[in-house]
Amino acid sequence: MATARFPGKSADVAAANLSSPGLGRPPCINGTPWILYLLEECVDNGWEYCSVVIGLISMFCFLLSTLPQVYEAYRNGKVEEAMSFGFLFFLFSGDLTSFAGCYLTSQLPIQVVTVVFYIFTDLILISQFLYYKIKNSSSRKSPVLKWLCFLWCGSATLVLMVLPKLITDSGTTIDTQRPATSNTVEITGYVCGYLASIFYLSSRFPQLYKNFQRQSTEGTSYLLFALAMMGNGTYGLSVIVVLPALTGSKQTFIIKHLAWLIGSLGVLILDFFVTAQFIMYRKNNSAKSRPLVKVPEVEPLLCEEEELSVL
């Protein structure tokens, strides 16, 4: 399984690539050491190596994608006017179901930590949205609101720092289940993958409508969508690049990754429409952000000149 925002292979492939002769698996002699250590995958040819590198680029693009929007919301202070709450809600729901899929299919710790980071950044965006909405709608400043926001972010940070460790420690119980139960859990994980793809696709429509309604993209950072486009594009490329190196059925491999391919490539297409909106509405953005030029008042001077001429 590979989450929609993290490149990877299915749990059974990852397990088979472990170099552990004691468990009856062949050692990874010609594999790349750092990939074996980090991702527990035996990569011994150029196609798979390119796929892993491109996939890691995709992961880092997603890791950085929400940070520009966090800064833009802090700088602008009117994120509730620019961002659609539906966009944030569906994005958070997609990451949450991806996390459930990671857990149910016993993904690698790095994948679990990555998805938890996505959820953390989603919570920051949602917290910013609610904070500025309450602050801007209130007629007076409330220091309690700011402290509640800091307390919430601090608590969420502590929980999300401990959560990956607890999940990876308890994840071994899923591996020791009966085959029938294990298959049921894996199917549930793939269902979560399809749900995540639906959530990711649904997230763009509220934001597209919000931009169209305002005839402006001011207050939203284009880097959020640009980095997401790079992440989705490189993820799809990482899946396609590895196809020539597969020894098994290519059709089965594509079917296993189909949910996340649909989500990634579908969101990539929708982000082109968002890009078109940024281009179309850029004049509106500049007009709104341009400060008004104050015309100097020259009328009193003219009146004074008239009095002097009379004298």
Secondary structure by P-SEA (a helix, b strand, c coil): ccccccccccaaaaaaacccccccccccccccaaaaaacccccccaaaaaaaaaaaaaaaaaaacaaaaaaaaaaaccccccccaaaaaaaaaaaaaaaaaaaaacccaaaaaaaaaaaaaaaaaaaaaaaaaaaaacccccaaaaaaaaaaaaaaaaaaaaaaaaaaaaccccccccaaaaaaaaaaaaaaaaaaaaaaaaaaaaaaaaaaaacccccccaaaaaaaaaaaaaaaaaaaaacccccccaaaaaaaaaaaaaaaaaaaaaaaaaaaaaaaaaaaaaaaaccbbbbccaaaaaaaaaaaaac
